[in-house]
Amino acid sequence: MRLVFLGAVWALVACTSAPAPLADSIAPPEGAITYLPPLVEITLVTASGLREPQLEETETARINLADALASTVPAEALDSSGPARARAEALAQELDTQSDLPTPTSESPAELIALIRVEYDLESSASRLVQGGLGLMFGGVPGPDGIDQTAQIALFDRATSDLVWSHTAAAYDPRDPEAAKRLINKLIAASDPDTAL
């Protein structure tokens, strides 16, 4: 009985630990940055580990992130046009297919475009129940790949669309306007050569 109790306590501690921030690539470059509309996807992880898109939650998060970005950067640094959204989606697809991080160059482009994207999984209560039981018995993790709650900012050369720099971090819940604002501030600070670590 004592062993089961210790296992339950260990499982709860493992579930509540904060995720470690993911590593940066190279140092952020200097240059004029134009921000594309943020991309976001909210999904619900079911008990079987499937991810179901949550359209209303995604739209709420998209609006919150766009509002936060618009209130953070100067209007001339924000491109929220239809073609800009299409370019953001194309760059995100290209980013998904790239396996290598960008190699540092001696000169950074004078004009950059920034892509911000957030992937935020919500875990269903059934998934928590099933995975919690498996965690007690086998040390399992939610879903086949775990819970993904990440945010990324990637800088591209405006002229060539080549990836220049990327940073990934743990995401705050973008459905909350205040959390979305904190997340945008965190990503922009990471991409600023003067404030980035």
Protein Blocks (a to p, Z undefined) as FASTA:
>chain_A
ZZmmmmmmmmmmmmmpccddddddddddeddddddddddddddddfkopacddfklmmmm
mmmmmmmmmmmpcfklpccbfklmmmmmmmmmmmmmpmbdcdddfbdcfbdcdddddddd
dddfklmmmmmmmmmmnopaehjkopadddddddddfklopafbdcddddddfkbmklmm
mmmmmmmmmmpmklpZZ
